[in-house]
Amino acid sequence: MNKRDIDKVEITSGDIKAEQLEQLKAIFPEVFTEGEIDFDKLKATLVKATLGKNTDDRPERYSFTWAGKREAIQMLQTPSKATLKPERSESVDFDNTQNLFIEGDNLEVLKLLRKSYSGQVKMIYIDPPYNTGNDFIYPDNYTDPLDNYLELTGQKDSEGNLQTSNPETSGRYHSAWLSMMYPRLFLARQLLREDGVIFVSIDDHEVHNLRLLMNEVFGEENFVACVCWQKKYAPANDTVDFSATHDFILVYSKQRQFLDSGKAIALIGRMERTEEQNKLYKNPDNDPRGLWKASDYLCNKSAEQRPNLYYPIIHPKTEEEIWPSRTAVWRYSKARHQQNVQDNRVWWGLNQENKVPAYKRFLSEVGGIISDTWWQHKDVGHNDEAKKQIKSLFPEASQSFDTPKPTRLIKRIVELSTNTDSTDIILDFFAGSATTAQAVLELNHEDTGDRRFILVQLPQKTDNPQFPTIVDLSKERIRRSIQKIKNSDNGKLPLQNRETPEDLGFKVLKLSKSNYRQSEELPSDTEPEAYIEQLELFNDPLVDGWKPENVRYEVMLKQGYSLTSRIEEVTEIESATIYKITDEDKRQHFYISLDNQFHFETARTLKLTKNDLLICLDMAIDDTTAANLVLQCRLKTI
């Protein structure tokens, strides 16, 4: 067997364009000729699928477009050649935590995460730039996104400029913002579970465009709500016309699910009841079932609409017939009313003095409160509260953020969209000051949850010399939030209700160049010696100075394994360094050896089977060893 026939480890993120073509081919195989789309056949097939309607004769349709949309799609379809490099020294409980903080351009990171986390994320919250004219806009460059990122962050060129504003005088003011948002939202949707939801904060500058953009990416039918959050507790007196005291949060689902009856399945949970709400429940008759509240026995249907609910009820004290109004009949049928009487649920007053009955609704039977779309600052906090929270953690960084979000706001979003008794993943790829991480950590501590977070943030510069970039401040905020929980009274007590240990850690990774050598396209007039020199470089597939742990993480990522997969050294084999990588959520594993030589006897000692995947260096095996290995296991080489 020739080693050239062996599968190679992927060196880039998945090719979205190629995947979309494969999906189209699976649906309409007849429109492909010699591997290429026959657009005439495709058009004919689509016309046939639309019941023979002539699409050329249809009137013009509504569409949403902007200058640069084609380039934004091209940016989306450009595979990433980057990797995510683990940073142990900046992490907390690196080997055990399920939480991630990733430093880098979020578009490149989302591309890299797609294979490992597609369909895995329960909730996404993002607080992107609002396009106010001076806030940061990611200046994407689809020709070489990674080099663009390295230059912007000062990792490649001392003249790189990190921050790019999008002034309103720009001719493409809205278009630049839309081109930045489109590919990120497209990838975000792919990461969501089928029952996943996304929350996006925005203000008046772009809420109209964001709604149209999300309709295009997620589908108008998957719109869930537009929440108004009261971000200020008082109007500002220095404004000219109106003082904006609220922001918006657009909520979309990945895919609305429906019951057979046609009713939508709830995606948003209910809020916990407050003490103020529970005060409405009393127990004047000492009912052994506990506190209850009188609720209306009438409904808003007329006798003509519901004739079966228009009947007399006998008053227990006066024995008179009590009839409902013809415009508002009883809420319950005759049979149900008799059952209510037997269950002592019909309330006529303490001395039976009421003329119309009420229904006894017990506190123990009611669930949480359905959320409305007006979120007041007294319930979820405001911008000033958020600034004070940052200041309480470290005063030296209190001026690094103009409009941070309060943890109470993010906690509400997390509570509404995730389950306490699950390992739901929360993603925030505009992480900012890491409010989402603090909210998840605190909420898990409060309700013994086991939610996980993935945060992504660009290392944007700050004016604070102690924290030169936002990511420096963000990571420190997570560390101090963890320490705050550990130092709390509750943190010192054993959490008896926990089935698993509390995760008070996070793993830091950084976007960086691949460990694999990348071929460069040489000019047509290149001397033959230069071609030979490049070919000789590829005798070693890994870049100079590569580190084994970094390579293992890149292989994990591009094989579709989570970044929190369990990594164990196989200690039974002293003659070789081999690691077993296990993704417990996906129930898959592989073995990896980065030694310069790999012997077939090692595979025998490992007792590899046909279902096991082994990854090793291409130069570590000869043709004979390769032929023997493929008979015993699945083999890939680097």
NUKE-718817 format. One line per field, with one value per residue (C-alpha): z, y, x. Coordinates in Angstrom, 1 decimal, decimal comma, always signed. Example, Ala and Ser with C-alpha at 12.3 -4.5 7.8 and 13.67 -1.06 7.14 Angstrom:
<sites>
zz c(+7,8	+7,1)
yy c(-4,5	-1,1)
xx c(+12,3	+13,7)
</sites>
This chain:
<sites>
zz c(+0,0	-0,8	+2,0	-0,5	-0,4	+3,4	+4,6	+5,8	+8,8	+7,7	+7,9	+7,5	+8,9	+6,9	+3,4	+3,8	+0,1	-0,6	+2,1	+0,7	-2,7	-1,2	+0,5	-2,8	-4,5	-1,9	-2,6	-6,4	-7,7	-11,2	-11,6	-11,4	-14,5	-14,0	-10,5	-11,6	-11,3	-14,5	-13,9	-16,7	-15,1	-11,7	-12,9	-14,6	-11,5	-9,3	-11,7	-11,6	-7,8	-7,7	-9,5	-13,0	-12,4	-14,8	-12,6	-15,3	-15,4	-11,6	-10,4	-8,6	-5,1	-1,8	-1,0	+1,5	+0,2	+0,7	-0,8	+0,0	+0,6	-2,0	-0,3	+3,0	+1,6	+0,2	+3,6	+5,1	+2,6	+3,0	+5,2	+8,2	+8,1	+11,8	+15,0	+18,7	+20,9	+24,6	+27,3	+30,5	+32,5	+31,9	+32,7	+35,9	+36,5	+32,9	+32,8	+34,4	+33,4	+30,7	+30,2	+27,4	+26,8	+23,3	+22,3	+18,7	+15,8	+16,3	+12,6	+12,4	+15,7	+14,7	+11,6	+13,7	+16,2	+13,6	+13,1	+16,8	+18,1	+15,2	+16,7	+20,3	+21,6	+23,6	+23,8	+22,2	+23,7	+21,9	+22,5	+19,1	+18,2	+17,9	+14,9	+16,7	+14,5	+16,9	+18,3	+16,9	+13,6	+12,6	+9,3	+7,7	+4,8	+3,0	+1,0	+4,1	+7,3	+9,6	+8,4	+8,7	+12,3	+13,2	+11,7	+13,5	+16,8	+16,4	+16,2	+12,7	+11,9	+14,2	+12,0	+12,4	+13,7	+16,0	+16,2	+13,1	+13,5	+11,1	+11,1	+9,9	+7,1	+5,6	+2,3	+3,5	+7,0	+7,4	+4,7	+6,6	+9,7	+7,9	+6,1	+9,5	+11,1	+8,3	+8,3	+12,1	+12,5	+9,7	+11,6	+14,9	+13,6	+12,6	+16,1	+17,7	+18,7	+17,0	+20,2	+20,5	+20,8	+20,2	+22,0	+20,4	+22,1	+19,9	+20,0	+17,7	+15,3	+13,7	+15,2	+11,9	+9,8	+12,4	+12,3	+8,5	+8,7	+11,3	+9,2	+6,4	+8,4	+10,8	+8,9	+9,7	+11,0	+13,8	+15,3	+19,0	+20,5	+20,6	+24,3	+25,5	+28,3	+30,5	+30,5	+32,4	+35,6	+34,6	+31,4	+30,5	+30,6	+28,1	+25,1	+22,5	+21,8	+23,6	+26,1	+25,1	+28,2	+26,6	+24,3	+22,4	+22,6	+19,5	+20,1	+17,4	+17,4	+15,2	+14,2	+15,6	+16,6	+16,5	+18,1	+15,9	+16,9	+15,3	+18,5	+18,8	+21,4	+24,0	+23,7	+26,5	+30,1	+32,9	+35,5	+39,1	+41,2	+43,4	+47,1	+46,0	+43,7	+46,3	+48,8	+46,8	+48,0	+51,4	+53,3	+55,0	+55,4	+56,7	+53,8	+54,4	+50,9	+51,8	+50,3	+47,5	+45,5	+44,3	+40,5	+38,2	+37,7	+34,6	+31,1	+28,2	+26,0	+25,4	+25,8	+22,0	+21,7	+24,5	+25,3	+27,4	+29,9	+30,3	+33,2	+36,8	+39,9	+43,3	+46,0	+49,0	+51,5	+49,9	+47,6	+44,8	+41,2	+40,1	+36,4	+34,6	+32,2	+28,7	+27,6	+30,1	+30,9	+33,4	+32,9	+33,7	+32,4	+34,7	+35,3	+36,0	+38,4	+40,4	+40,6	+41,9	+44,6	+45,7	+45,8	+47,9	+45,2	+44,9	+47,1	+48,0	+50,7	+54,3	+55,4	+51,9	+51,4	+47,8	+45,0	+42,4	+43,1	+42,7	+42,0	+44,6	+42,8	+45,1	+45,1	+45,1	+41,8	+39,8	+37,8	+37,1	+35,5	+31,7	+30,7	+29,0	+26,6	+28,9	+31,2	+33,9	+35,5	+38,9	+37,8	+35,6	+36,3	+34,3	+32,8	+36,0	+38,0	+35,6	+36,0	+39,7	+39,4	+37,5	+39,9	+42,9	+41,3	+40,4	+40,8	+38,5	+35,4	+36,1	+33,2	+30,5	+29,3	+28,5	+28,4	+30,1	+30,7	+34,3	+35,4	+36,4	+32,7	+31,5	+34,3	+33,2	+29,7	+30,8	+33,1	+30,4	+27,8	+29,6	+32,0	+35,5	+35,4	+32,1	+30,6	+28,2	+26,4	+26,4	+23,7	+23,6	+20,8	+21,5	+25,1	+26,1	+29,8	+30,3	+32,0	+30,5	+32,2	+35,6	+35,1	+34,3	+37,1	+39,7	+38,4	+38,5	+42,1	+43,1	+41,5	+41,4	+37,6	+35,3	+32,4	+30,4	+28,6	+25,5	+25,3	+22,3	+22,3	+20,1	+22,0	+21,4	+23,0	+26,1	+27,8	+31,0	+31,3	+33,8	+31,3	+27,8	+26,0	+26,7	+26,9	+29,7	+31,7	+30,7	+31,8	+35,1	+35,7	+35,3	+37,7	+40,3	+39,9	+40,6	+43,7	+44,9	+44,7	+46,5	+49,2	+49,7	+52,7	+50,5	+48,7	+51,9	+52,6	+50,9	+48,1	+49,1	+46,2	+43,5	+41,5	+40,0	+41,4	+40,8	+37,7	+38,9	+36,1	+32,5	+29,7	+27,7	+24,0	+21,5	+17,8	+16,1	+12,9	+12,2	+13,3	+9,8	+7,0	+4,6	+0,9	-0,6	-4,2	-5,9	-8,8	-12,3	-12,9	-9,8	-10,3	-10,2	-7,1	-5,2	-6,0	-4,9	-1,7	-0,9	-1,6	+0,7	+3,5	+3,3	+4,1	+7,7	+7,7	+10,9	+11,3	+13,1	+16,9	+17,1	+20,5	+21,0	+23,1	+20,5	+17,7	+19,7	+20,2	+16,5	+15,5	+18,1	+16,6	+13,0	+13,7	+15,2	+18,9	+21,6	+23,2	+26,6	+25,4	+27,9	+27,1	+28,7	+28,1	+27,5	+30,1	+29,3	+26,4	+27,5	+24,1	+22,6	+23,6	+22,8	+23,9	+23,9	+23,2	+24,3	+23,6	+26,1	+24,8	+21,3	+22,6	+20,3	+20,8	+18,9	+19,6	+18,5	+18,3	+17,3	+17,5	+14,6	+14,4	+14,9	+15,0	+14,2	+17,5	+19,3	+17,6	+18,7	+22,3	+22,1	+20,9	+18,3	+16,5	+13,2	+15,0	+16,5	+14,8	+15,0	+13,9	+13,5	+11,4	+7,8	+8,1	+11,2	+9,2	+6,0	+3,4	+5,1	+8,5	+6,9	+5,0	+8,3	+10,3	+7,9	+8,3	+12,1	+12,5	+10,8	+10,0	+9,3	+9,0	+9,4)
yy c(+0,0	+3,5	+6,1	+8,6	+6,7	+7,2	+9,9	+13,0	+15,1	+18,2	+21,4	+23,9	+24,4	+22,9	+24,3	+25,7	+26,2	+22,5	+21,3	+23,4	+21,8	+18,3	+19,2	+20,4	+17,2	+15,1	+16,8	+17,2	+14,8	+15,1	+18,7	+17,8	+16,9	+15,6	+17,1	+20,5	+22,2	+22,4	+25,6	+25,0	+21,6	+23,3	+26,0	+23,4	+21,3	+24,2	+25,3	+21,8	+21,8	+25,0	+23,3	+24,4	+28,1	+30,2	+32,0	+34,4	+35,8	+36,4	+40,0	+41,4	+40,2	+41,8	+41,2	+42,5	+43,5	+46,0	+47,0	+44,4	+41,5	+39,3	+39,9	+39,0	+35,7	+35,1	+35,9	+33,3	+30,6	+31,1	+28,3	+29,1	+28,1	+29,0	+27,0	+27,6	+27,3	+26,3	+28,7	+26,7	+29,6	+31,9	+29,3	+28,1	+24,3	+23,8	+20,0	+19,7	+22,7	+22,6	+26,4	+28,1	+31,6	+32,1	+35,1	+36,1	+37,4	+35,8	+35,1	+32,9	+31,3	+30,5	+28,8	+26,7	+25,8	+24,8	+21,2	+20,5	+22,4	+22,3	+21,7	+21,7	+25,2	+25,8	+29,6	+32,4	+35,9	+38,6	+42,3	+43,4	+46,9	+49,1	+51,1	+54,4	+55,8	+55,5	+51,9	+49,1	+47,5	+44,3	+45,2	+41,7	+40,8	+37,7	+37,3	+36,3	+36,6	+35,2	+37,6	+40,4	+39,4	+39,1	+42,5	+44,2	+42,8	+43,8	+40,2	+40,6	+44,2	+47,1	+49,4	+47,3	+49,4	+47,5	+49,7	+50,8	+53,1	+53,3	+57,0	+58,1	+60,0	+56,7	+56,0	+52,4	+53,2	+50,6	+48,3	+47,8	+46,9	+44,4	+42,8	+42,4	+40,8	+38,6	+35,8	+35,7	+35,3	+32,6	+30,6	+31,2	+29,6	+26,5	+26,1	+26,2	+23,1	+22,5	+23,9	+26,6	+30,4	+33,5	+36,8	+39,9	+43,3	+46,4	+50,0	+52,3	+52,7	+49,3	+47,5	+47,9	+46,4	+43,7	+42,6	+42,2	+40,5	+38,0	+37,3	+36,4	+34,2	+32,6	+32,9	+35,3	+32,4	+31,9	+35,4	+34,9	+38,4	+41,9	+42,7	+46,3	+46,6	+49,7	+50,4	+53,7	+54,6	+58,3	+60,4	+62,3	+66,1	+66,8	+65,4	+67,5	+65,8	+62,5	+60,7	+57,0	+54,9	+51,5	+49,0	+46,1	+42,4	+40,5	+36,8	+34,2	+30,4	+28,1	+26,2	+26,6	+23,2	+22,6	+20,2	+18,2	+20,7	+23,5	+25,1	+26,2	+24,3	+26,7	+27,6	+30,1	+29,0	+30,8	+33,1	+32,2	+33,8	+36,7	+37,2	+40,2	+38,0	+35,2	+37,7	+37,7	+34,2	+33,8	+31,1	+32,6	+29,3	+27,4	+25,0	+22,2	+22,5	+25,9	+29,3	+30,1	+33,1	+33,7	+33,8	+34,7	+32,1	+33,9	+34,1	+36,5	+34,3	+35,0	+32,7	+32,5	+31,5	+28,9	+27,9	+25,0	+27,4	+29,4	+27,7	+28,5	+27,7	+27,3	+29,7	+27,5	+30,0	+31,6	+28,6	+31,1	+30,3	+32,5	+33,0	+34,5	+37,4	+36,5	+38,4	+36,6	+33,0	+30,6	+29,5	+25,9	+23,3	+21,9	+18,7	+20,6	+22,9	+19,9	+18,6	+22,0	+21,9	+18,4	+19,6	+22,6	+25,0	+27,2	+30,3	+32,4	+34,5	+33,8	+34,0	+33,0	+36,6	+37,0	+36,9	+35,4	+32,5	+32,5	+29,7	+28,8	+28,5	+27,1	+28,5	+24,9	+24,3	+27,4	+27,4	+30,3	+33,6	+34,0	+36,7	+39,9	+42,0	+45,0	+44,4	+47,1	+48,0	+47,2	+43,6	+43,1	+46,0	+49,0	+50,2	+52,0	+48,9	+47,0	+49,6	+49,2	+45,5	+45,8	+48,4	+46,1	+43,4	+45,7	+49,5	+49,9	+48,8	+50,6	+53,0	+50,5	+49,9	+52,6	+50,4	+47,1	+44,8	+43,9	+40,3	+40,3	+40,9	+38,0	+35,7	+36,3	+35,4	+32,2	+31,2	+31,6	+29,7	+26,8	+24,1	+23,8	+20,0	+19,9	+20,7	+23,4	+25,4	+29,2	+31,0	+34,7	+35,7	+39,4	+38,7	+42,2	+42,4	+38,7	+39,5	+36,3	+34,2	+35,8	+35,3	+31,6	+30,9	+32,7	+31,1	+27,7	+28,3	+29,5	+26,8	+23,9	+24,0	+22,6	+25,0	+25,7	+28,8	+29,6	+33,2	+34,8	+38,2	+40,2	+41,6	+45,2	+47,8	+49,8	+52,9	+51,0	+50,1	+47,4	+45,7	+46,6	+44,8	+43,9	+40,2	+40,9	+42,5	+39,9	+36,9	+38,7	+39,3	+35,6	+34,8	+37,2	+36,1	+32,5	+33,6	+35,7	+32,5	+30,5	+33,2	+33,5	+31,8	+29,4	+28,6	+27,4	+25,0	+21,6	+21,7	+18,6	+18,9	+18,7	+15,5	+16,7	+19,0	+22,7	+23,9	+27,0	+27,2	+28,2	+27,1	+29,9	+29,4	+31,9	+32,1	+31,6	+30,3	+26,6	+24,1	+22,6	+24,0	+25,9	+25,9	+29,4	+30,2	+31,3	+33,8	+32,4	+33,7	+31,9	+30,3	+26,4	+26,5	+28,2	+25,5	+22,8	+24,7	+24,8	+21,1	+20,3	+22,2	+19,8	+16,8	+17,9	+18,7	+20,7	+24,2	+24,9	+25,0	+23,1	+21,9	+18,6	+19,9	+22,6	+20,0	+17,7	+20,6	+21,5	+17,8	+17,7	+20,8	+19,8	+16,2	+17,7	+17,0	+19,4	+21,6	+20,1	+16,5	+14,3	+14,0	+11,0	+9,8	+6,0	+5,0	+1,3	+1,8	+3,1	+3,0	+5,6	+8,7	+8,2	+10,1	+9,0	+11,8	+11,2	+13,4	+12,1	+14,1	+12,6	+9,2	+9,1	+8,9	+8,6	+7,9	+10,2	+9,8	+12,6	+10,5	+10,4	+6,6	+4,5	+0,7	-1,7	-3,6	-0,4	-0,7	-4,3	-3,4	-0,7	-3,5	-1,2	-2,3	-1,4	+1,3	+3,0	+6,0	+6,4	+9,6	+9,8	+11,6	+10,5	+10,3	+8,0	+5,0	+3,3	+1,7	-1,7	-0,4	+1,7	-1,4	-3,4	-0,5	+0,0	-3,6	-3,2	+0,3	+3,6	+5,5	+9,2	+10,9	+14,4)
xx c(+0,0	+1,3	+1,1	-0,3	-3,6	-4,0	-6,4	-4,7	-5,7	-7,6	-5,4	-8,3	-11,7	-14,6	-15,3	-18,9	-19,3	-18,4	-20,7	-23,6	-23,0	-23,1	-26,4	-27,8	-26,5	-28,3	-31,6	-31,3	-28,6	-30,1	-28,9	-25,2	-23,2	-19,6	-19,6	-20,7	-24,1	-26,0	-27,9	-30,4	-31,4	-31,5	-33,8	-36,1	-36,2	-37,1	-39,8	-41,2	-41,1	-43,1	-46,0	-45,0	-45,2	-43,1	-40,7	-39,7	-43,3	-43,4	-43,4	-40,4	-40,0	-38,9	-35,2	-32,8	-29,4	-26,6	-23,3	-20,7	-23,1	-21,4	-18,0	-19,5	-20,7	-17,3	-15,7	-18,1	-17,1	-13,3	-12,0	-9,9	-6,2	-5,8	-5,8	-6,6	-3,6	-4,1	-2,7	-2,4	-0,8	-3,7	-6,4	-8,0	-8,3	-7,3	-7,5	-11,0	-13,0	-15,7	-15,7	-13,8	-12,4	-11,0	-8,9	-9,2	-11,3	-14,7	-15,3	-12,2	-13,0	-16,6	-15,3	-12,9	-15,6	-18,2	-17,0	-16,8	-19,8	-22,3	-25,7	-24,4	-25,1	-28,3	-28,2	-26,2	-26,1	-24,1	-23,7	-22,2	-21,0	-24,1	-22,6	-22,9	-20,1	-17,2	-17,5	-15,3	-16,1	-14,3	-12,5	-12,8	-10,5	-11,6	-8,4	-6,4	-8,5	-5,7	-3,0	-5,5	-6,2	-2,5	-1,8	-4,7	-3,7	+0,0	+1,2	+2,5	+3,1	+4,0	+2,0	-1,1	-4,1	-6,4	-9,4	-11,4	-14,3	-17,2	-18,1	-21,5	-19,8	-18,7	-20,6	-21,1	-22,0	-24,8	-23,3	-20,0	-21,9	-24,2	-21,2	-19,5	-22,6	-23,9	-21,2	-21,0	-24,8	-24,8	-22,2	-23,9	-27,1	-25,1	-23,8	-27,2	-29,1	-32,5	-34,1	-31,6	-32,2	-30,1	-30,4	-28,8	-28,5	-28,9	-30,0	-31,9	-29,0	-29,3	-32,3	-34,2	-31,4	-30,6	-34,3	-34,1	-30,7	-31,9	-35,0	-32,7	-30,3	-32,8	-36,1	-38,8	-40,9	-38,3	-38,7	-39,5	-39,6	-38,2	-37,4	-37,1	-34,6	-34,6	-30,9	-31,1	-33,0	-33,4	-33,4	-30,2	-30,7	-28,0	-30,0	-31,7	-35,1	-35,5	-33,3	-33,0	-33,5	-33,8	-32,1	-33,5	-32,8	-33,9	-34,7	-34,8	-35,0	-33,0	-36,1	-39,5	-41,1	-44,8	-47,2	-49,7	-52,3	-50,2	-49,3	-45,7	-43,5	-42,2	-38,5	-38,4	-38,8	-40,7	-39,2	-39,1	-41,8	-40,8	-41,7	-43,8	-45,9	-46,3	-47,7	-50,9	-51,5	-53,3	-55,1	-58,2	-60,0	-56,9	-57,0	-54,5	-53,2	-51,7	-51,7	-54,1	-55,4	-59,0	-59,1	-62,0	-64,8	-66,0	-64,4	-64,6	-66,8	-70,5	-73,4	-73,7	-70,1	-70,1	-73,7	-72,5	-71,0	-74,2	-76,0	-77,1	-75,0	-76,7	-75,5	-74,6	-75,9	-79,0	-79,7	-80,5	-79,7	-76,7	-76,5	-73,5	-73,8	-74,7	-71,5	-69,2	-70,1	-68,6	-65,1	-65,9	-68,4	-71,2	-69,2	-66,0	-67,9	-69,3	-65,7	-64,5	-67,2	-66,2	-62,5	-63,4	-62,1	-65,2	-64,9	-67,9	-66,1	-65,2	-68,9	-70,2	-71,3	-70,1	-72,7	-70,4	-67,9	-64,2	-61,7	-59,1	-55,7	-53,0	-49,5	-48,1	-49,8	-48,7	-45,6	-43,2	-44,1	-44,2	-41,8	-43,1	-41,0	-40,6	-37,6	-37,4	-34,1	-35,4	-35,7	-32,6	-30,3	-29,0	-25,8	-24,7	-25,3	-23,0	-20,3	-20,5	-20,2	-17,0	-15,7	-16,4	-14,2	-11,4	-11,6	-8,6	-10,6	-13,9	-13,6	-12,7	-16,3	-18,9	-22,0	-21,4	-24,4	-25,5	-25,1	-28,8	-29,8	-27,7	-28,8	-32,4	-31,6	-29,7	-32,6	-35,2	-33,3	-31,4	-32,2	-30,7	-30,3	-28,4	-25,0	-26,3	-23,7	-23,9	-21,9	-21,0	-18,7	-18,7	-17,7	-16,5	-16,0	-17,1	-20,4	-21,8	-19,1	-19,7	-23,5	-23,2	-20,7	-22,9	-26,2	-24,7	-23,6	-27,0	-29,1	-26,5	-26,6	-23,9	-24,1	-21,0	-19,8	-17,8	-16,6	-14,8	-13,2	-10,9	-7,8	-9,0	-6,7	-7,8	-6,4	-5,7	-1,9	-2,7	-5,0	-3,6	-6,4	-10,0	-9,2	-6,7	-9,5	-12,0	-9,9	-9,1	-12,8	-13,5	-10,7	-11,9	-15,5	-14,4	-12,5	-15,5	-17,6	-15,0	-14,8	-18,5	-20,2	-22,0	-18,8	-17,3	-20,2	-20,5	-23,1	-25,1	-27,5	-24,8	-24,4	-21,2	-18,4	-19,0	-17,0	-15,1	-12,6	-12,0	-9,7	-8,0	-7,1	-5,8	-6,3	-2,9	-1,3	-1,6	+1,0	+0,8	+2,9	+0,8	+1,7	+2,1	+1,0	+4,2	+4,3	+4,3	+7,9	+9,3	+12,7	+12,7	+14,9	+12,2	+9,7	+12,2	+12,9	+9,1	+8,8	+11,7	+10,0	+7,1	+9,2	+8,3	+4,6	+4,8	+6,2	+9,5	+9,2	+5,9	+4,7	+3,0	+0,1	-0,6	-0,7	-3,0	-5,5	-5,4	-6,0	-8,9	-10,4	-10,2	-11,4	-14,6	-13,8	-14,7	-12,0	-12,8	-12,3	-10,4	-6,7	-4,9	-1,4	-1,2	+1,3	+1,3	+3,7	+7,1	+8,7	+6,3	+4,4	+0,7	-2,3	-6,0	-8,4	-12,0	-15,1	-17,5	-20,5	-20,1	-18,9	-15,9	-12,2	-8,9	-5,2	-2,4	+1,3	+3,7	+6,9	+9,2	+8,7	+5,6	+5,9	+3,2	+3,8	+2,7	-0,7	-0,9	-0,1	-2,9	-5,3	-6,7	-9,8	-11,5	-13,5	-10,4	-8,8	-5,1	-3,3	+0,4	+3,1	+3,3	+7,1	+6,8	+5,6	+6,7	+4,5	+4,6	+3,6	+0,9	-0,5	-0,6	-2,2	-5,1	-6,0	-6,3	-7,7	-8,7	-5,5	-4,9	-1,5	-0,2)
</sites>
